[in-house]
Amino acid sequence: MNPQRVIIIGGGLGGLFTGALLSKEGYRVTVLEQNPVAGGGLQTFTRAGVTFETGMHTLGGLRPGGSIHKLCHYLGILDGLRLRDVDTGCMDVITYLSMHNEECRMHNCQLPTGNGQFPTFAVPSGREAFTDYFARCFPGEAEGVRRYVEALYRLAGEVDFFYLRSGRDDLFAHSPEFLWPASGLISHYIKDERLRDLLAYMNPMYGGVYGHTPAYIHALINVLYIDGPSRFVGGSQQMADALAGVIAQGGGQVVTSAQVTSVSVSTDRQCTHVTTADGHDYRADLYISAIHPARLVSMTTPGAFTKAYTSRVTTIPNTCSAFTVYIKLRPGGFHYINHTCYFQDGIGRVWHHADYDPADPDWPHGFMYMTPASSDAQQWATTMIVNCLMPFSAVSPWQHTTVGHRGPDYLEWKQRLARRVLYRLEQLHPGFHLAVDQWWAASPLTIRDYYGQPEGALYGVRKDCHDIVRSQLPIATKVRNLLLTGQNINLHGICGVPLTAVNTVEAIVGRGHLVDKINKAYSVINF
């Protein structure tokens, strides 16, 4: 018997994981990707002989027992991935430029100091170590810290799919804290403004908005990394290639440079075929969209979706975007750092890093930076990547331009902002300029045009605890053979997107079917 044919629109993380899982189930999968290389946020690119990752810099859930570790084992790709665990004793470093040790000692805070004059927090992984560390730094808040971390794990434990458990994920079947604002969750347990600010330091991992981002988003991201982050050695493209290999083994294919321009739907709301920019029609039994729902609606036959649904997906607010600086370092110029670093210029800005005022000469007020692993044994860094959250409005003067044709004023703007980032790095690491060989910058327009994300949304649609139903898009659509997957459903990132792929596949093969197979396959291995 011929397996059912499936077409997946979009070859990013969501499309590839969904395609690989369906291939394991016997479906004949064709993934259509608009770019010359599949992978989305897994893509890498090369400049001046060095490779840069575009999105997946820090990985949660890939240590033994983690959900993505189980999933990759089930797909047979785990052993082929080159991974390195981040340092257990220091998974993250946060440095404040204007928090002074003298001031904090007046408030009974025991703050460590880094290599320079600025307070620097070296945060360990592991639930107990994480709790103990902040309790020692802020002894007056020790009990609050303990209760706060307990709340994080309690909220994460309410999400069955996060732990590859079969169960209900109805948002309104959870505890009241689940839909509190993340900022409110922190302030409920913590009184010290400095510690409140500090415990929100992972905000650049999800683009949180003060008073709006739900507590469960904050909890899931924090628990994911507190349990131990990892990183790729040699770039994230290896995962995209491995997933494409699973699809090929199942008789499917990943077609690149195949931008879908129209999705044809019959009058009885059945998808009949999709058409790519080169005029080629692709037909299947099932269709899955792994792209932003607003893009899907824009290319679908008019009337295929109700006016209410169309209005909903085209008006859902998106998360912020980012300005990124890619730095090639001189050989032996800068030590490799086996953790992620966060910079903040002062207390009170952590929820506002995505704000941008072109007249503000002190931008950026915070960012995250890392030195990706290029080899298994590494003393010196070869590259550095700096991510600064930024709204799409920052590039509105050039929003109607295309790649390579944005004009000299855009190039000057990018260079000016990149130099500000380099200046901040010089403050953090005196003499850093001597280690820099070359650098390049990317803006929200880059994310919009290469990832196909409206407004360059870094983390897809924005979840709002005050209007949570609006951002909850079901996997099934009114088009009977068209489903959704990807970062705009459930949760974004290296953990959320693959687990959403499991949900999408189970909408086809049966609830609990795939989760049971993944867990059974994992139970027979002995680490």
C-alpha positions as CSV (number, residue, x, y, z in Angstrom):
1,M,0.0,0.0,0.0
2,N,1.2,3.5,-0.8
3,P,1.6,5.6,2.3
4,Q,-0.4,8.8,2.5
5,R,1.3,11.8,1.0
6,V,2.0,14.9,3.1
7,I,3.2,18.3,2.1
8,I,4.7,20.6,4.7
9,I,5.0,24.3,3.9
10,G,8.2,25.6,5.6
11,G,11.4,23.7,6.2
12,G,12.3,25.3,9.6
13,L,12.6,23.5,12.9
14,G,8.9,22.8,13.1
15,G,8.5,21.6,9.5
16,L,11.5,19.3,9.7
17,F,10.6,17.7,13.0
18,T,7.0,17.2,11.9
19,G,8.2,15.7,8.7
20,A,10.7,13.4,10.3
21,L,8.1,12.1,12.8
22,L,5.5,11.5,10.1
23,S,8.2,9.7,8.0
24,K,8.7,7.3,10.9
25,E,5.0,6.7,10.9
26,G,5.1,5.6,7.2
27,Y,3.9,8.8,5.5
28,R,5.5,10.1,2.3
29,V,6.6,13.6,3.2
30,T,7.6,16.5,1.0
31,V,8.9,19.6,2.7
32,L,8.8,22.9,0.7
33,E,11.4,25.4,1.9
34,Q,11.7,28.9,0.3
35,N,15.4,29.3,1.1
36,P,18.3,27.6,-0.6
37,V,19.0,25.8,2.7
38,A,16.5,24.2,5.0
39,G,16.6,24.7,8.7
40,G,15.0,28.1,9.6
41,G,16.6,29.0,13.0
42,L,18.9,26.0,12.6
43,Q,20.6,27.5,9.5
44,T,24.2,28.5,9.6
45,F,26.1,30.8,7.2
46,T,29.8,31.4,6.4
47,R,31.6,34.7,6.4
48,A,35.4,35.1,5.9
49,G,35.9,31.4,6.4
50,V,34.0,31.0,9.7
51,T,30.5,29.6,10.4
52,F,27.8,31.5,12.3
53,E,24.6,30.1,13.7
54,T,21.5,32.1,13.0
55,G,19.2,31.1,15.9
56,M,19.8,28.0,18.0
57,H,22.6,29.0,20.3
58,T,21.5,27.6,23.6
59,L,19.7,24.2,23.8
60,G,17.5,22.9,26.6
61,G,16.1,19.4,26.9
62,L,19.0,17.7,25.2
63,R,20.6,16.2,28.3
64,P,19.8,12.6,29.2
65,G,16.2,12.4,30.3
66,G,15.2,15.6,28.6
67,S,12.2,15.7,26.3
68,I,14.2,16.6,23.2
69,H,16.9,14.0,24.1
70,K,14.1,11.4,24.1
71,L,12.7,12.7,20.8
72,C,16.1,12.7,19.0
73,H,16.8,9.2,20.3
74,Y,13.4,8.0,18.9
75,L,14.3,9.6,15.5
76,G,17.7,7.9,15.5
77,I,19.6,11.2,15.1
78,L,21.0,11.6,18.7
79,D,24.3,9.8,18.2
80,G,25.0,11.9,15.1
81,L,24.7,15.2,16.9
82,R,27.8,16.9,18.3
83,L,26.7,18.5,21.5
84,R,28.5,20.0,24.5
85,D,27.0,20.6,27.9
86,V,27.4,24.1,29.2
87,D,29.4,24.4,32.5
88,T,27.4,23.0,35.4
89,G,28.8,25.5,37.9
90,C,28.1,28.4,35.6
91,M,25.4,28.1,32.9
92,D,24.9,31.9,32.6
93,V,26.7,35.1,33.6
94,I,24.8,38.3,34.2
95,T,26.8,41.6,34.5
96,Y,25.3,45.0,35.6
97,L,27.3,48.1,34.7
98,S,25.6,50.4,37.2
99,M,24.8,48.1,40.1
100,H,27.5,49.0,42.7
101,N,28.7,46.6,45.3
102,E,28.7,49.3,47.9
103,E,25.0,50.1,47.3
104,C,24.0,46.5,47.4
105,R,25.8,45.8,50.6
106,M,23.6,48.5,52.2
107,H,20.6,46.3,51.3
108,N,22.1,43.1,52.7
109,C,23.1,41.7,49.3
110,Q,26.2,39.5,49.0
111,L,27.2,40.2,45.4
112,P,30.1,38.7,43.6
113,T,32.4,40.8,41.4
114,G,33.7,39.7,38.0
115,N,37.0,40.4,36.3
116,G,36.3,44.2,36.5
117,Q,34.5,46.6,38.8
118,F,31.0,45.4,37.9
119,P,28.8,43.0,39.9
120,T,28.8,39.7,38.0
121,F,26.5,36.8,38.8
122,A,27.7,33.3,37.8
123,V,24.5,31.3,37.8
124,P,24.8,27.5,38.2
125,S,22.5,24.9,36.6
126,G,20.5,22.4,38.6
127,R,17.4,23.2,40.7
128,E,19.1,23.1,44.1
129,A,22.2,24.9,43.0
130,F,20.2,27.6,41.3
131,T,18.1,28.1,44.4
132,D,21.1,28.1,46.8
133,Y,23.0,30.5,44.7
134,F,20.5,33.3,44.7
135,A,19.6,32.6,48.4
136,R,23.3,33.2,49.2
137,C,23.5,36.4,47.2
138,F,20.3,37.7,48.8
139,P,20.1,36.1,52.2
140,G,17.1,38.2,53.2
141,E,15.2,36.7,50.3
142,A,16.2,33.0,50.9
143,E,12.7,31.8,51.6
144,G,11.2,33.8,48.8
145,V,13.8,32.3,46.3
146,R,13.0,28.8,47.4
147,R,9.2,29.3,47.0
148,Y,9.8,31.1,43.7
149,V,11.8,28.2,42.2
150,E,9.2,25.7,43.6
151,A,6.5,27.7,41.7
152,L,8.5,27.5,38.5
153,Y,8.7,23.8,38.6
154,R,5.1,23.5,39.7
155,L,3.9,25.5,36.7
156,A,6.1,23.6,34.3
157,G,4.8,20.3,35.8
158,E,1.3,21.3,34.8
159,V,2.2,21.2,31.1
160,D,2.0,17.5,30.1
161,F,3.5,17.9,26.6
162,F,6.6,19.6,28.1
163,Y,7.5,16.3,29.7
164,L,6.2,14.1,26.9
165,R,3.2,12.9,28.9
166,S,-0.2,12.3,27.5
167,G,-2.8,14.5,29.0
168,R,-4.8,17.6,28.7
169,D,-3.3,21.0,27.9
170,D,-6.4,23.1,28.4
171,L,-5.1,26.5,29.5
172,F,-8.1,27.0,31.8
173,A,-7.6,23.7,33.6
174,H,-4.5,25.0,35.3
175,S,-3.7,26.7,38.6
176,P,-4.4,30.5,38.9
177,E,-0.7,31.3,38.9
178,F,-0.4,29.7,35.4
179,L,-1.9,32.8,33.7
180,W,-0.5,35.4,36.0
181,P,1.9,37.9,34.4
182,A,5.5,36.6,34.6
183,S,6.5,39.8,36.2
184,G,3.8,39.4,38.8
185,L,4.9,35.8,39.6
186,I,8.3,37.0,40.4
187,S,7.1,40.0,42.5
188,H,4.7,37.7,44.4
189,Y,7.6,35.8,46.0
190,I,10.4,38.4,45.8
191,K,10.4,41.8,47.5
192,D,13.9,43.1,46.6
193,E,13.7,45.1,43.3
194,R,17.3,44.0,42.4
195,L,16.5,40.3,42.8
196,R,13.3,40.7,40.9
197,D,15.2,42.2,38.0
198,L,17.9,39.5,38.2
199,L,15.4,36.6,38.2
200,A,14.0,37.9,34.9
201,Y,17.3,37.8,33.2
202,M,16.2,35.1,30.7
203,N,13.8,37.6,29.2
204,P,15.9,37.7,25.9
205,M,15.1,34.0,25.4
206,Y,11.4,34.7,25.0
207,G,10.9,38.5,24.5
208,G,8.8,38.9,27.6
209,V,6.6,42.0,28.1
210,Y,6.1,43.4,31.6
211,G,2.6,42.7,32.9
212,H,1.6,40.7,29.8
213,T,3.8,37.6,29.2
214,P,2.1,34.7,31.0
215,A,3.9,33.1,34.0
216,Y,3.8,29.7,32.3
217,I,6.0,30.9,29.5
218,H,8.5,32.3,32.0
219,A,8.4,29.0,34.0
220,L,8.9,26.7,31.1
221,I,11.9,28.6,29.7
222,N,13.5,28.9,33.1
223,V,13.0,25.3,34.0
224,L,14.3,24.1,30.6
225,Y,17.6,25.8,31.2
226,I,17.9,25.4,34.9
227,D,17.8,21.7,34.3
228,G,21.0,22.1,32.2
229,P,21.6,23.7,28.8
230,S,23.8,22.4,26.0
231,R,25.1,23.8,22.7
232,F,26.0,22.5,19.3
233,V,29.7,21.9,18.4
234,G,30.3,23.0,14.9
235,G,26.9,24.7,14.2
236,S,23.2,24.0,14.4
237,Q,22.8,23.0,10.7
238,Q,23.7,19.5,11.7
239,M,20.3,19.0,13.3
240,A,18.5,20.2,10.1
241,D,20.6,17.9,8.0
242,A,19.9,14.9,10.3
243,L,16.1,15.6,10.2
244,A,16.2,15.9,6.5
245,G,18.0,12.5,6.4
246,V,15.1,10.9,8.4
247,I,12.6,12.2,5.9
248,A,14.7,10.9,3.0
249,Q,15.0,7.5,4.6
250,G,11.2,7.4,4.7
251,G,11.0,8.0,1.0
252,G,10.3,11.7,1.3
253,Q,12.2,14.8,0.3
254,V,13.1,18.3,1.4
255,V,12.8,20.7,-1.6
256,T,14.7,23.9,-1.2
257,S,14.3,27.2,-3.2
258,A,10.6,26.2,-3.3
259,Q,8.7,29.2,-2.0
260,V,5.0,28.4,-1.8
261,T,3.0,31.3,-3.2
262,S,-0.6,29.9,-3.2
263,V,-2.6,27.3,-1.3
264,S,-5.6,26.2,-3.3
265,V,-8.7,25.2,-1.4
266,S,-12.0,23.9,-2.9
267,T,-15.4,25.2,-2.1
268,D,-15.9,22.3,0.3
269,R,-12.8,23.5,2.2
270,Q,-10.5,20.8,1.1
271,C,-6.9,21.7,0.2
272,T,-6.2,20.5,-3.4
273,H,-2.7,21.6,-4.1
274,V,0.0,24.2,-3.4
275,T,1.9,26.2,-6.0
276,T,5.5,27.4,-5.7
277,A,7.1,30.5,-7.2
278,D,8.4,28.6,-10.2
279,G,4.9,27.5,-11.1
280,H,5.1,23.9,-9.9
281,D,2.0,22.4,-8.3
282,Y,2.4,19.9,-5.4
283,R,-0.4,17.6,-4.4
284,A,-0.9,15.4,-1.4
285,D,-3.5,13.9,0.9
286,L,-2.6,16.1,3.9
287,Y,-1.1,19.5,4.1
288,I,0.7,21.1,7.1
289,S,1.7,24.7,7.5
290,A,4.9,25.4,9.5
291,I,4.9,29.1,8.6
292,H,3.4,32.1,10.4
293,P,-0.4,31.8,10.2
294,A,-0.8,35.3,8.8
295,R,1.4,34.3,5.8
296,L,-0.6,31.1,5.3
297,V,-3.9,33.0,5.2
298,S,-2.5,35.6,2.8
299,M,-1.7,32.9,0.2
300,T,-4.8,30.7,0.6
301,T,-7.8,30.8,-1.7
302,P,-10.2,33.6,-0.5
303,G,-13.0,32.3,1.6
304,A,-11.2,29.2,2.7
305,F,-11.0,30.6,6.2
306,T,-13.8,32.5,8.0
307,K,-13.5,36.3,8.3
308,A,-13.2,35.9,12.1
309,Y,-10.3,33.5,11.8
310,T,-8.6,35.6,9.2
311,S,-8.9,38.7,11.3
312,R,-7.7,36.9,14.3
313,V,-4.4,35.5,12.8
314,T,-3.6,38.7,11.0
315,T,-4.0,40.9,14.0
316,I,-2.4,38.8,16.7
317,P,0.5,40.9,18.1
318,N,3.9,39.4,17.3
319,T,6.9,39.1,19.6
320,C,9.8,41.5,19.2
321,S,12.6,41.1,16.8
322,A,16.4,41.5,17.2
323,F,19.5,43.3,16.1
324,T,22.4,40.9,15.9
325,V,26.1,41.4,15.6
326,Y,28.3,38.6,14.3
327,I,32.0,38.9,15.2
328,K,34.9,37.0,13.8
329,L,37.7,36.9,16.4
330,R,41.4,36.8,15.9
331,P,43.2,33.5,16.6
332,G,44.1,33.5,20.3
333,G,42.4,36.8,20.9
334,F,39.5,35.9,23.2
335,H,39.0,32.9,25.4
336,Y,36.2,30.5,24.6
337,I,33.3,30.9,27.1
338,N,31.3,27.8,27.7
339,H,28.1,29.6,28.9
340,T,25.8,32.4,27.8
341,C,26.5,35.9,29.0
342,Y,23.9,38.6,29.7
343,F,24.6,42.3,30.0
344,Q,22.4,45.0,31.6
345,D,23.3,48.5,32.2
346,G,21.2,48.9,35.2
347,I,18.2,47.8,37.3
348,G,14.7,48.2,35.9
349,R,15.3,47.6,32.2
350,V,15.2,43.8,31.9
351,W,11.5,43.9,30.7
352,H,12.2,46.7,28.3
353,H,15.3,45.6,26.3
354,A,13.1,45.5,23.2
355,D,12.4,49.2,23.5
356,Y,14.2,51.4,20.9
357,D,14.5,55.2,20.7
358,P,16.6,56.4,17.7
359,A,17.5,59.5,19.8
360,D,18.9,57.4,22.7
361,P,22.7,57.5,22.5
362,D,23.0,54.8,25.2
363,W,21.3,52.0,23.3
364,P,21.6,49.0,23.8
365,H,20.7,48.8,27.5
366,G,21.0,45.1,27.6
367,F,21.8,42.0,25.4
368,M,22.9,38.4,25.5
369,Y,26.1,37.2,23.9
370,M,27.9,33.9,23.5
371,T,31.0,32.2,21.9
372,P,29.7,29.2,20.0
373,A,31.7,25.9,20.1
374,S,33.6,25.3,16.9
375,S,35.5,22.2,18.1
376,D,35.3,19.6,20.9
377,A,38.4,20.8,22.7
378,Q,38.6,24.6,22.6
379,Q,40.6,27.2,24.5
380,W,40.0,30.2,22.2
381,A,36.8,31.5,20.7
382,T,36.6,31.8,16.9
383,T,33.3,33.8,16.8
384,M,30.9,35.7,19.0
385,I,27.2,36.4,18.5
386,V,25.4,39.3,20.2
387,N,21.6,39.5,20.2
388,C,19.9,42.7,21.1
389,L,16.1,42.7,21.3
390,M,14.5,45.3,19.0
391,P,11.0,46.2,17.8
392,F,10.2,46.0,14.1
393,S,9.4,49.7,14.2
394,A,13.1,50.5,14.4
395,V,13.5,49.5,10.8
396,S,10.2,51.0,9.5
397,P,12.0,53.5,7.3
398,W,13.3,50.6,5.2
399,Q,10.4,48.1,5.6
400,H,9.5,48.2,1.9
401,T,13.0,47.5,0.7
402,T,14.5,44.2,-0.4
403,V,17.7,42.4,0.5
404,G,20.7,44.2,-1.0
405,H,18.7,47.2,-2.0
406,R,18.1,49.0,1.3
407,G,20.3,52.1,0.6
408,P,23.3,53.7,2.2
409,D,21.4,55.2,5.1
410,Y,20.4,51.7,6.2
411,L,24.0,50.5,6.1
412,E,25.1,53.5,8.0
413,W,22.4,52.9,10.7
414,K,23.5,49.2,11.1
415,Q,27.2,50.2,11.4
416,R,26.4,52.9,14.0
417,L,24.4,50.5,16.1
418,A,26.9,47.7,15.8
419,R,29.7,50.0,17.0
420,R,27.6,50.8,20.1
421,V,27.4,47.0,20.8
422,L,31.1,46.7,20.3
423,Y,31.6,49.7,22.7
424,R,29.5,47.8,25.4
425,L,31.6,44.7,24.9
426,E,34.7,46.9,25.4
427,Q,33.3,48.0,28.7
428,L,32.6,44.5,29.8
429,H,36.0,43.1,28.5
430,P,38.6,45.9,28.3
431,G,40.8,45.4,25.3
432,F,38.1,43.5,23.4
433,H,38.7,45.6,20.3
434,L,42.1,44.0,19.9
435,A,40.4,40.5,19.5
436,V,38.0,41.6,16.8
437,D,39.0,40.6,13.2
438,Q,35.7,41.4,11.3
439,W,32.1,41.9,12.1
440,W,28.7,41.9,10.4
441,A,25.2,43.1,11.5
442,A,21.7,41.9,10.9
443,S,18.4,43.7,11.7
444,P,14.7,42.7,12.1
445,L,14.5,43.0,8.3
446,T,16.9,40.1,8.0
447,I,14.7,37.9,10.2
448,R,11.6,38.9,8.3
449,D,13.1,38.2,4.9
450,Y,15.1,35.1,5.6
451,Y,12.7,33.4,8.1
452,G,9.5,34.7,6.5
453,Q,8.4,36.0,9.9
454,P,6.0,39.0,9.7
455,E,7.6,42.0,11.5
456,G,10.7,39.8,12.0
457,A,9.0,38.2,15.0
458,L,11.8,36.3,16.8
459,Y,9.5,34.1,18.8
460,G,6.3,34.0,16.7
461,V,3.0,35.4,18.0
462,R,3.0,37.0,21.4
463,K,1.2,35.3,24.3
464,D,-0.7,37.8,26.5
465,C,-2.1,36.7,29.9
466,H,-4.9,39.3,29.6
467,D,-6.0,37.9,26.2
468,I,-4.7,34.4,26.2
469,V,-7.5,32.9,23.9
470,R,-6.5,35.2,21.1
471,S,-3.0,33.7,20.7
472,Q,-4.0,30.1,21.2
473,L,-4.3,28.7,17.7
474,P,-5.5,25.1,17.4
475,I,-3.5,22.6,15.2
476,A,-6.6,21.8,13.1
477,T,-8.1,24.4,10.8
478,K,-11.4,24.8,9.0
479,V,-9.7,23.4,5.9
480,R,-10.2,19.7,6.7
481,N,-6.9,18.4,5.5
482,L,-4.7,21.4,6.5
483,L,-3.0,21.4,9.9
484,L,-0.6,23.8,11.7
485,T,2.7,23.3,13.4
486,G,5.7,25.5,14.4
487,Q,6.6,28.2,16.9
488,N,3.2,30.0,16.6
489,I,1.5,27.0,18.2
490,N,2.1,26.2,21.9
491,L,5.7,27.3,22.6
492,H,8.8,28.5,20.6
493,G,12.4,27.3,20.7
494,I,14.4,24.1,20.6
495,C,12.0,22.5,23.0
496,G,8.6,24.0,22.3
497,V,8.7,23.6,18.5
498,P,9.7,19.9,18.4
499,L,7.1,19.1,21.1
500,T,4.5,21.0,19.1
501,A,5.5,18.7,16.1
502,V,4.5,15.8,18.3
503,N,1.1,17.3,19.0
504,T,0.6,17.9,15.3
505,V,1.5,14.3,14.4
506,E,-0.8,13.0,17.1
507,A,-3.6,15.0,15.6
508,I,-3.1,12.6,12.6
509,V,-2.1,9.3,14.2
510,G,-4.1,9.5,17.4
511,R,-3.6,11.2,20.8
512,G,-1.0,9.5,23.0
513,H,0.2,7.2,20.2
514,L,3.5,8.9,19.4
515,V,4.3,9.9,23.0
516,D,3.9,6.3,24.1
517,K,6.2,5.1,21.3
518,I,8.9,7.7,22.1
519,N,8.9,6.9,25.8
520,K,8.9,3.1,25.2
521,A,11.9,3.5,22.9
522,Y,13.7,5.6,25.4
523,S,13.1,3.2,28.3
524,V,15.3,0.5,26.9
525,I,18.5,2.6,26.8
526,N,20.8,2.7,29.8
527,F,22.9,5.9,30.2
